[in-house]
């Protein structure tokens, strides 16, 4: 399969395990050493709903992209675009994206929506032709191994008694499903989407197995309610019972995984849904306490907070004194209908 462009001829083929080493050589240094593809590549190869492609120029790997079918097969989420340094700003990324778009449209006619994420300053043409679903503040924080224990104590001291009074519940599969069916889902999730890391997916039953396989830590709090479990038993689809509330707070924490920035440094995504700054702070602390429990001795962490822009200042204050490094500041989720051309 080939695409003729003004750049050198680009050939595409399905990605394989044998492409790993060459592909990883073009991703070095991405995202300040926090690229997630090196760890997820082989897992992605095993996902039946996903297709992965490498781009070659004169036999050399110069790019990569993948997409996965979600939302009962009606949506394709495009992930993992990578372009070799020597090919950047030459239109190669656009060629790769157009190839994936053509594959989706030709091979998967049941797909109605293509969804993807970008950091700040997306191209003007993207803003013009695509629908922006949500834009969140991004706060990346690095804590070295020798400071981890002390910095966690510092964060805990900043979560005052009022914050700690918020009721929390770690949700299991049945509670997650009830959340999907509750009115709270619509109140907390812009466009009805969960965004875990950079993976935007509809909060619906058809996606539950895919989400559970990722072993995400789900924490929910219902301000003013003494029993989170009770709120889920009362707040179901069509219910306006006494436990219904216009607000709640949800956080998703990824399993920690190693990243290339340094030896024994683990990465944790913490996605926050809601506008309550007190809940946001206690959720960050609880997600971190859970996330670091199983780490090998002598490990440092990078944790990335994704939150409503209105929470940026208070979360930055919570993390004051930690190493905040702004290699990105925003996370934007876009959608585009496949019938649009």
MIKEZA-764820 format. One record per residue (C-alpha): residue number from 1; residue in three letters; x, y, z. Coordinates in steps of 0.05 Angstrom, whole numbers, always signed. Each point is the difference from the previous one (the first is absolute). Example, Ala and Ser with C-alpha at 12.3 -4.5 7.8 and 13.67 -1.06 7.14 Angstrom:
2
<node pos="1" code="Ala" east="+246" north="-90" up="+156"/>
<node pos="2" code="Ser" east="+27" north="+69" up="-13"/>
This chain:
341
<node pos="1" code="Unk" east="+0" north="+0" up="+0"/>
<node pos="2" code="Unk" east="+30" north="+67" up="-21"/>
<node pos="3" code="Unk" east="-17" north="+73" up="+2"/>
<node pos="4" code="Unk" east="+31" north="+48" up="-51"/>
<node pos="5" code="Unk" east="+14" north="+68" up="+30"/>
<node pos="6" code="Unk" east="+49" north="+57" up="-8"/>
<node pos="7" code="Unk" east="+43" north="-33" up="+54"/>
<node pos="8" code="Unk" east="+37" north="-64" up="-18"/>
<node pos="9" code="Unk" east="-43" north="-60" up="-14"/>
<node pos="10" code="Unk" east="-32" north="-27" up="+64"/>
<node pos="11" code="Unk" east="-19" north="-74" up="+5"/>
<node pos="12" code="Unk" east="-46" north="-28" up="+54"/>
<node pos="13" code="Unk" east="-5" north="-69" up="+30"/>
<node pos="14" code="Unk" east="-32" north="-31" up="+61"/>
<node pos="15" code="Unk" east="+44" north="+8" up="+61"/>
<node pos="16" code="Unk" east="+32" north="-64" up="+29"/>
<node pos="17" code="Unk" east="+40" north="-19" up="+60"/>
<node pos="18" code="Unk" east="+62" north="+0" up="-44"/>
<node pos="19" code="Unk" east="-9" north="+75" up="-14"/>
<node pos="20" code="Unk" east="+7" north="+18" up="+74"/>
<node pos="21" code="Unk" east="+74" north="+17" up="+5"/>
<node pos="22" code="Unk" east="+2" north="+42" up="-62"/>
<node pos="23" code="Unk" east="-64" north="+36" up="+19"/>
<node pos="24" code="Unk" east="+25" north="+15" up="+70"/>
<node pos="25" code="Unk" east="+62" north="+32" up="-30"/>
<node pos="26" code="Unk" east="-43" north="+56" up="-30"/>
<node pos="27" code="Unk" east="-38" north="+14" up="+65"/>
<node pos="28" code="Unk" east="+61" north="+16" up="+42"/>
<node pos="29" code="Unk" east="-8" north="+65" up="+39"/>
<node pos="30" code="Unk" east="-74" north="+9" up="-14"/>
<node pos="31" code="Unk" east="-41" north="+34" up="+55"/>
<node pos="32" code="Unk" east="+63" north="+13" up="+41"/>
<node pos="33" code="Unk" east="+13" north="-75" up="+7"/>
<node pos="34" code="Unk" east="-71" north="-19" up="+20"/>
<node pos="35" code="Unk" east="-21" north="-34" up="-65"/>
<node pos="36" code="Unk" east="-50" north="-56" up="+16"/>
<node pos="37" code="Unk" east="+4" north="-38" up="-66"/>
<node pos="38" code="Unk" east="+64" north="-40" up="+18"/>
<node pos="39" code="Unk" east="-37" north="-35" up="+57"/>
<node pos="40" code="Unk" east="-68" north="-6" up="-33"/>
<node pos="41" code="Unk" east="+21" north="-22" up="-70"/>
<node pos="42" code="Unk" east="+0" north="-76" up="+12"/>
<node pos="43" code="Unk" east="-65" north="+5" up="+40"/>
<node pos="44" code="Unk" east="-32" north="+38" up="-57"/>
<node pos="45" code="Unk" east="+20" north="-54" up="-49"/>
<node pos="46" code="Unk" east="-43" north="-49" up="+39"/>
<node pos="47" code="Unk" east="-63" north="+44" up="-1"/>
<node pos="48" code="Unk" east="-48" north="-29" up="-51"/>
<node pos="49" code="Unk" east="-36" north="+66" up="-10"/>
<node pos="50" code="Unk" east="+65" north="+37" up="-17"/>
<node pos="51" code="Unk" east="+37" north="+9" up="-66"/>
<node pos="52" code="Unk" east="+72" north="+26" up="-1"/>
<node pos="53" code="Unk" east="+42" north="+25" up="-59"/>
<node pos="54" code="Unk" east="+72" north="+19" up="-12"/>
<node pos="55" code="Unk" east="+21" north="+49" up="-54"/>
<node pos="56" code="Unk" east="+65" north="-11" up="-38"/>
<node pos="57" code="Unk" east="+41" north="+42" up="-46"/>
<node pos="58" code="Unk" east="+51" north="-37" up="-42"/>
<node pos="59" code="Unk" east="-8" north="-60" up="+46"/>
<node pos="60" code="Unk" east="+12" north="+39" up="+65"/>
<node pos="61" code="Unk" east="-54" north="+9" up="+53"/>
<node pos="62" code="Unk" east="-18" north="+74" up="+2"/>
<node pos="63" code="Unk" east="-68" north="-1" up="+34"/>
<node pos="64" code="Unk" east="-55" north="-37" up="+37"/>
<node pos="65" code="Unk" east="-73" north="+7" up="+17"/>
<node pos="66" code="Unk" east="-57" north="-45" up="+26"/>
<node pos="67" code="Unk" east="-74" north="+1" up="+10"/>
<node pos="68" code="Unk" east="-47" north="-41" up="+43"/>
<node pos="69" code="Unk" east="-75" north="-12" up="-9"/>
<node pos="70" code="Unk" east="-42" north="+19" up="+61"/>
<node pos="71" code="Unk" east="-71" north="+20" up="+18"/>
<node pos="72" code="Unk" east="-28" north="-65" up="-28"/>
<node pos="73" code="Unk" east="+41" north="+7" up="-63"/>
<node pos="74" code="Unk" east="-30" north="+67" up="-21"/>
<node pos="75" code="Unk" east="+61" north="+42" up="+20"/>
<node pos="76" code="Unk" east="+74" north="-5" up="-18"/>
<node pos="77" code="Unk" east="+49" north="+31" up="+50"/>
<node pos="78" code="Unk" east="+65" north="+18" up="-35"/>
<node pos="79" code="Unk" east="+62" north="-5" up="+45"/>
<node pos="80" code="Unk" east="+76" north="+0" up="-1"/>
<node pos="81" code="Unk" east="+21" north="+43" up="-59"/>
<node pos="82" code="Unk" east="+75" north="+1" up="-5"/>
<node pos="83" code="Unk" east="+45" north="+31" up="-53"/>
<node pos="84" code="Unk" east="+76" north="-7" up="-5"/>
<node pos="85" code="Unk" east="+37" north="+65" up="+16"/>
<node pos="86" code="Unk" east="+29" north="+8" up="-70"/>
<node pos="87" code="Unk" east="-70" north="-5" up="-30"/>
<node pos="88" code="Unk" east="-36" north="+50" up="+45"/>
<node pos="89" code="Unk" east="-28" north="+64" up="-30"/>
<node pos="90" code="Unk" east="+0" north="-33" up="-69"/>
<node pos="91" code="Unk" east="-73" north="-21" up="-2"/>
<node pos="92" code="Unk" east="+14" north="-73" up="+19"/>
<node pos="93" code="Unk" east="-46" north="+3" up="+61"/>
<node pos="94" code="Unk" east="-57" north="+23" up="-44"/>
<node pos="95" code="Unk" east="+13" north="-56" up="-50"/>
<node pos="96" code="Unk" east="-2" north="-51" up="+57"/>
<node pos="97" code="Unk" east="-64" north="+28" up="+28"/>
<node pos="98" code="Unk" east="-34" north="+1" up="-69"/>
<node pos="99" code="Unk" east="+20" north="-73" up="-11"/>
<node pos="100" code="Unk" east="-32" north="-21" up="+66"/>
<node pos="101" code="Unk" east="-62" north="+41" up="-16"/>
<node pos="102" code="Unk" east="-6" north="-35" up="-68"/>
<node pos="103" code="Unk" east="+8" north="-69" up="+33"/>
<node pos="104" code="Unk" east="-54" north="+16" up="+51"/>
<node pos="105" code="Unk" east="-49" north="+24" up="-54"/>
<node pos="106" code="Unk" east="+13" north="-57" up="-49"/>
<node pos="107" code="Unk" east="+8" north="-59" up="+48"/>
<node pos="108" code="Unk" east="-47" north="+20" up="+56"/>
<node pos="109" code="Unk" east="-63" north="+32" up="-30"/>
<node pos="110" code="Unk" east="-36" north="-9" up="+66"/>
<node pos="111" code="Unk" east="+45" north="+54" up="+31"/>
<node pos="112" code="Unk" east="-37" north="+66" up="+4"/>
<node pos="113" code="Unk" east="+49" north="+41" up="+43"/>
<node pos="114" code="Unk" east="+76" north="+6" up="+3"/>
<node pos="115" code="Unk" east="+24" north="+26" up="+67"/>
<node pos="116" code="Unk" east="+71" north="+22" up="+18"/>
<node pos="117" code="Unk" east="+38" north="+43" up="+50"/>
<node pos="118" code="Unk" east="+50" north="+56" up="-9"/>
<node pos="119" code="Unk" east="+41" north="+45" up="+46"/>
<node pos="120" code="Unk" east="-3" north="+76" up="-4"/>
<node pos="121" code="Unk" east="+3" north="+41" up="-64"/>
<node pos="122" code="Unk" east="-33" north="-50" up="-49"/>
<node pos="123" code="Unk" east="+4" north="+18" up="-74"/>
<node pos="124" code="Unk" east="-52" north="+51" up="-23"/>
<node pos="125" code="Unk" east="-28" north="-49" up="-51"/>
<node pos="126" code="Unk" east="-14" north="-50" up="+56"/>
<node pos="127" code="Unk" east="-38" north="+52" up="+41"/>
<node pos="128" code="Unk" east="-40" north="+19" up="-62"/>
<node pos="129" code="Unk" east="-19" north="-70" up="-25"/>
<node pos="130" code="Unk" east="-7" north="-38" up="+66"/>
<node pos="131" code="Unk" east="-45" north="+7" up="+61"/>
<node pos="132" code="Unk" east="+37" north="+15" up="+66"/>
<node pos="133" code="Unk" east="-32" north="-42" up="+55"/>
<node pos="134" code="Unk" east="+41" north="+23" up="+59"/>
<node pos="135" code="Unk" east="+63" north="+37" up="+19"/>
<node pos="136" code="Unk" east="+34" north="-14" up="+67"/>
<node pos="137" code="Unk" east="+58" north="+29" up="+39"/>
<node pos="138" code="Unk" east="+61" north="-45" up="+3"/>
<node pos="139" code="Unk" east="+48" north="+2" up="+59"/>
<node pos="140" code="Unk" east="+60" north="-47" up="-5"/>
<node pos="141" code="Unk" east="+39" north="-12" up="+65"/>
<node pos="142" code="Unk" east="+66" north="-38" up="+12"/>
<node pos="143" code="Unk" east="+19" north="-26" up="+68"/>
<node pos="144" code="Unk" east="+68" north="-34" up="+7"/>
<node pos="145" code="Unk" east="+9" north="-64" up="+40"/>
<node pos="146" code="Unk" east="+38" north="+33" up="+56"/>
<node pos="147" code="Unk" east="-56" north="+52" up="+10"/>
<node pos="148" code="Unk" east="-61" north="-43" up="-11"/>
<node pos="149" code="Unk" east="-17" north="-15" up="+72"/>
<node pos="150" code="Unk" east="+11" north="+72" up="+23"/>
<node pos="151" code="Unk" east="-40" north="+30" up="-57"/>
<node pos="152" code="Unk" east="-59" north="-46" up="+12"/>
<node pos="153" code="Unk" east="+0" north="+22" up="+73"/>
<node pos="154" code="Unk" east="+1" north="+72" up="-25"/>
<node pos="155" code="Unk" east="-60" north="-12" up="-45"/>
<node pos="156" code="Unk" east="-37" north="-33" up="+57"/>
<node pos="157" code="Unk" east="+13" north="+59" up="+46"/>
<node pos="158" code="Unk" east="-32" north="+46" up="-52"/>
<node pos="159" code="Unk" east="-64" north="-40" up="-3"/>
<node pos="160" code="Unk" east="-34" north="+31" up="+60"/>
<node pos="161" code="Unk" east="-54" north="-29" up="+45"/>
<node pos="162" code="Unk" east="-56" north="+26" up="-43"/>
<node pos="163" code="Unk" east="+30" north="-32" up="-62"/>
<node pos="164" code="Unk" east="+11" north="-66" up="+36"/>
<node pos="165" code="Unk" east="-73" north="-2" up="+21"/>
<node pos="166" code="Unk" east="-21" north="-13" up="-72"/>
<node pos="167" code="Unk" east="-27" north="-70" up="-6"/>
<node pos="168" code="Unk" east="+38" north="-44" up="-48"/>
<node pos="169" code="Unk" east="-14" north="-67" up="-30"/>
<node pos="170" code="Unk" east="+44" north="-43" up="-44"/>
<node pos="171" code="Unk" east="-48" north="-28" up="-52"/>
<node pos="172" code="Unk" east="-4" north="-73" up="-21"/>
<node pos="173" code="Unk" east="-28" north="-24" up="-67"/>
<node pos="174" code="Unk" east="-73" north="+0" up="+22"/>
<node pos="175" code="Unk" east="+6" north="+70" up="+29"/>
<node pos="176" code="Unk" east="+33" north="+25" up="-63"/>
<node pos="177" code="Unk" east="-57" north="-27" up="-41"/>
<node pos="178" code="Unk" east="-51" north="+34" up="+46"/>
<node pos="179" code="Unk" east="+39" north="+65" up="-9"/>
<node pos="180" code="Unk" east="-6" north="-9" up="-76"/>
<node pos="181" code="Unk" east="-76" north="-6" up="+9"/>
<node pos="182" code="Unk" east="-7" north="+58" up="+49"/>
<node pos="183" code="Unk" east="-18" north="+73" up="-12"/>
<node pos="184" code="Unk" east="+66" north="+18" up="+33"/>
<node pos="185" code="Unk" east="+37" north="-24" up="-62"/>
<node pos="186" code="Unk" east="-31" north="+55" up="-42"/>
<node pos="187" code="Unk" east="+16" north="+53" up="+52"/>
<node pos="188" code="Unk" east="+73" north="-18" up="+8"/>
<node pos="189" code="Unk" east="+22" north="-22" up="-70"/>
<node pos="190" code="Unk" east="+3" north="+51" up="-56"/>
<node pos="191" code="Unk" east="-33" north="-30" up="-61"/>
<node pos="192" code="Unk" east="-12" north="-65" up="+39"/>
<node pos="193" code="Unk" east="+74" north="-17" up="-8"/>
<node pos="194" code="Unk" east="+50" north="-30" up="+48"/>
<node pos="195" code="Unk" east="+71" north="+20" up="-17"/>
<node pos="196" code="Unk" east="+50" north="-47" up="+32"/>
<node pos="197" code="Unk" east="+69" north="+27" up="-14"/>
<node pos="198" code="Unk" east="-8" north="+21" up="-72"/>
<node pos="199" code="Unk" east="-52" north="-54" up="-16"/>
<node pos="200" code="Unk" east="-70" north="+30" up="-11"/>
<node pos="201" code="Unk" east="-56" north="-51" up="+5"/>
<node pos="202" code="Unk" east="-75" north="+3" up="+12"/>
<node pos="203" code="Unk" east="-25" north="-18" up="+69"/>
<node pos="204" code="Unk" east="-43" north="-58" up="-23"/>
<node pos="205" code="Unk" east="-7" north="-74" up="+14"/>
<node pos="206" code="Unk" east="+31" north="-22" up="-66"/>
<node pos="207" code="Unk" east="+67" north="+30" up="+22"/>
<node pos="208" code="Unk" east="+1" north="-29" up="+70"/>
<node pos="209" code="Unk" east="+42" north="-61" up="-14"/>
<node pos="210" code="Unk" east="+53" north="+42" up="-37"/>
<node pos="211" code="Unk" east="+4" north="+48" up="+59"/>
<node pos="212" code="Unk" east="+3" north="-56" up="+52"/>
<node pos="213" code="Unk" east="+59" north="-32" up="-36"/>
<node pos="214" code="Unk" east="+40" north="+63" up="+12"/>
<node pos="215" code="Unk" east="-7" north="-9" up="+75"/>
<node pos="216" code="Unk" east="-17" north="+73" up="+11"/>
<node pos="217" code="Unk" east="-11" north="+24" up="+71"/>
<node pos="218" code="Unk" east="-69" north="+32" up="+3"/>
<node pos="219" code="Unk" east="-14" north="+46" up="+59"/>
<node pos="220" code="Unk" east="-67" north="+35" up="+9"/>
<node pos="221" code="Unk" east="-24" north="+50" up="+52"/>
<node pos="222" code="Unk" east="-69" north="+28" up="+9"/>
<node pos="223" code="Unk" east="+4" north="+66" up="+39"/>
<node pos="224" code="Unk" east="-49" north="+4" up="+57"/>
<node pos="225" code="Unk" east="-19" north="-73" up="-4"/>
<node pos="226" code="Unk" east="+21" north="-45" up="+58"/>
<node pos="227" code="Unk" east="-2" north="-62" up="-42"/>
<node pos="228" code="Unk" east="+28" north="-4" up="-70"/>
<node pos="229" code="Unk" east="-26" north="-71" up="-9"/>
<node pos="230" code="Unk" east="-69" north="+24" up="+19"/>
<node pos="231" code="Unk" east="+4" north="+56" up="-52"/>
<node pos="232" code="Unk" east="+12" north="-51" up="-55"/>
<node pos="233" code="Unk" east="-58" north="-43" up="+24"/>
<node pos="234" code="Unk" east="-45" north="+61" up="-2"/>
<node pos="235" code="Unk" east="+26" north="+39" up="-59"/>
<node pos="236" code="Unk" east="-16" north="-44" up="-59"/>
<node pos="237" code="Unk" east="-27" north="+17" up="-68"/>
<node pos="238" code="Unk" east="-65" north="+37" up="+8"/>
<node pos="239" code="Unk" east="+7" north="+8" up="+75"/>
<node pos="240" code="Unk" east="-11" north="+66" up="+36"/>
<node pos="241" code="Unk" east="+5" north="-29" up="+70"/>
<node pos="242" code="Unk" east="+25" north="+36" up="+62"/>
<node pos="243" code="Unk" east="+72" north="-20" up="-12"/>
<node pos="244" code="Unk" east="+3" north="+31" up="-70"/>
<node pos="245" code="Unk" east="+49" north="+59" up="-3"/>
<node pos="246" code="Unk" east="+18" north="+48" up="-55"/>
<node pos="247" code="Unk" east="+74" north="-11" up="+14"/>
<node pos="248" code="Unk" east="+48" north="-55" up="+17"/>
<node pos="249" code="Unk" east="+73" north="-13" up="-14"/>
<node pos="250" code="Unk" east="+35" north="-56" up="-36"/>
<node pos="251" code="Unk" east="+73" north="-17" up="-11"/>
<node pos="252" code="Unk" east="+34" north="-53" up="-41"/>
<node pos="253" code="Unk" east="+71" north="-22" up="+16"/>
<node pos="254" code="Unk" east="+41" north="-42" up="-48"/>
<node pos="255" code="Unk" east="+44" north="-56" up="+22"/>
<node pos="256" code="Unk" east="+71" north="+27" up="+7"/>
<node pos="257" code="Unk" east="+45" north="-19" up="-58"/>
<node pos="258" code="Unk" east="+74" north="+13" up="-14"/>
<node pos="259" code="Unk" east="+20" north="+56" up="-48"/>
<node pos="260" code="Unk" east="+65" north="+14" up="-36"/>
<node pos="261" code="Unk" east="+17" north="+64" up="+37"/>
<node pos="262" code="Unk" east="+44" north="-37" up="+51"/>
<node pos="263" code="Unk" east="+9" north="-67" up="+34"/>
<node pos="264" code="Unk" east="-53" north="-19" up="+51"/>
<node pos="265" code="Unk" east="-46" north="+58" up="-16"/>
<node pos="266" code="Unk" east="-74" north="-17" up="-6"/>
<node pos="267" code="Unk" east="-55" north="+39" up="-33"/>
<node pos="268" code="Unk" east="-71" north="+8" up="+27"/>
<node pos="269" code="Unk" east="-58" north="+35" up="-36"/>
<node pos="270" code="Unk" east="-52" north="+31" up="+47"/>
<node pos="271" code="Unk" east="-63" north="+24" up="-36"/>
<node pos="272" code="Unk" east="-46" north="+44" up="+40"/>
<node pos="273" code="Unk" east="-74" north="+10" up="-15"/>
<node pos="274" code="Unk" east="-37" north="+55" up="+37"/>
<node pos="275" code="Unk" east="+9" north="+72" up="+23"/>
<node pos="276" code="Unk" east="+7" north="-6" up="+76"/>
<node pos="277" code="Unk" east="+71" north="+21" up="+19"/>
<node pos="278" code="Unk" east="-4" north="-34" up="+68"/>
<node pos="279" code="Unk" east="-20" north="-66" up="-32"/>
<node pos="280" code="Unk" east="+54" north="+8" up="-53"/>
<node pos="281" code="Unk" east="+55" north="+6" up="+52"/>
<node pos="282" code="Unk" east="-21" north="-60" up="+41"/>
<node pos="283" code="Unk" east="-9" north="-42" up="-63"/>
<node pos="284" code="Unk" east="+71" north="+17" up="-23"/>
<node pos="285" code="Unk" east="+28" north="-21" up="+68"/>
<node pos="286" code="Unk" east="-40" north="-65" up="+3"/>
<node pos="287" code="Unk" east="+18" north="-19" up="-72"/>
<node pos="288" code="Unk" east="+74" north="+12" up="+15"/>
<node pos="289" code="Unk" east="-3" north="-41" up="+65"/>
<node pos="290" code="Unk" east="-31" north="-58" up="-38"/>
<node pos="291" code="Unk" east="+46" north="+8" up="-60"/>
<node pos="292" code="Unk" east="+66" north="-2" up="+37"/>
<node pos="293" code="Unk" east="-18" north="-60" up="+44"/>
<node pos="294" code="Unk" east="+27" north="-53" up="-47"/>
<node pos="295" code="Unk" east="+61" north="+37" up="-27"/>
<node pos="296" code="Unk" east="+69" north="-31" up="+8"/>
<node pos="297" code="Unk" east="+43" north="+30" up="+53"/>
<node pos="298" code="Unk" east="+39" north="+61" up="-23"/>
<node pos="299" code="Unk" east="-51" north="+21" up="-53"/>
<node pos="300" code="Unk" east="-18" north="+71" up="-20"/>
<node pos="301" code="Unk" east="-65" north="+20" up="-33"/>
<node pos="302" code="Unk" east="-27" north="+47" up="-52"/>
<node pos="303" code="Unk" east="-73" north="+14" up="+10"/>
<node pos="304" code="Unk" east="-42" north="+39" up="-50"/>
<node pos="305" code="Unk" east="-63" north="+35" up="+24"/>
<node pos="306" code="Unk" east="-56" north="+14" up="-50"/>
<node pos="307" code="Unk" east="-53" north="+46" up="+27"/>
<node pos="308" code="Unk" east="-49" north="+55" up="-16"/>
<node pos="309" code="Unk" east="+35" north="+65" up="-15"/>
<node pos="310" code="Unk" east="-35" north="+31" up="+61"/>
<node pos="311" code="Unk" east="+41" north="-47" up="+45"/>
<node pos="312" code="Unk" east="+69" north="+16" up="-30"/>
<node pos="313" code="Unk" east="+20" north="+52" up="+52"/>
<node pos="314" code="Unk" east="-20" north="-40" up="+61"/>
<node pos="315" code="Unk" east="+31" north="-64" up="-25"/>
<node pos="316" code="Unk" east="+65" north="+37" up="-17"/>
<node pos="317" code="Unk" east="-1" north="+28" up="+71"/>
<node pos="318" code="Unk" east="-11" north="-70" up="+27"/>
<node pos="319" code="Unk" east="+63" north="-23" up="-38"/>
<node pos="320" code="Unk" east="+41" north="+62" up="+18"/>
<node pos="321" code="Unk" east="+70" north="-22" up="+20"/>
<node pos="322" code="Unk" east="-2" north="-61" up="-45"/>
<node pos="323" code="Unk" east="+33" north="+0" up="-68"/>
<node pos="324" code="Unk" east="-55" north="+24" up="-49"/>
<node pos="325" code="Unk" east="+27" north="-2" up="-70"/>
<node pos="326" code="Unk" east="-44" north="+31" up="-53"/>
<node pos="327" code="Unk" east="+16" north="-40" up="-63"/>
<node pos="328" code="Unk" east="-75" north="+6" up="-14"/>
<node pos="329" code="Unk" east="-56" north="+40" up="+30"/>
<node pos="330" code="Unk" east="-64" north="-23" up="-33"/>
<node pos="331" code="Unk" east="-36" north="-63" up="-23"/>
<node pos="332" code="Unk" east="-51" north="+9" up="-55"/>
<node pos="333" code="Unk" east="-49" north="-54" up="-24"/>
<node pos="334" code="Unk" east="-27" north="+5" up="-71"/>
<node pos="335" code="Unk" east="-52" north="-39" up="-40"/>
<node pos="336" code="Unk" east="-13" north="-2" up="-74"/>
<node pos="337" code="Unk" east="-56" north="-35" up="-38"/>
<node pos="338" code="Unk" east="+24" north="-50" up="-52"/>
<node pos="339" code="Unk" east="-49" north="+23" up="-51"/>
<node pos="340" code="Unk" east="+32" north="+69" up="+0"/>
<node pos="341" code="Unk" east="+51" north="+9" up="-56"/>
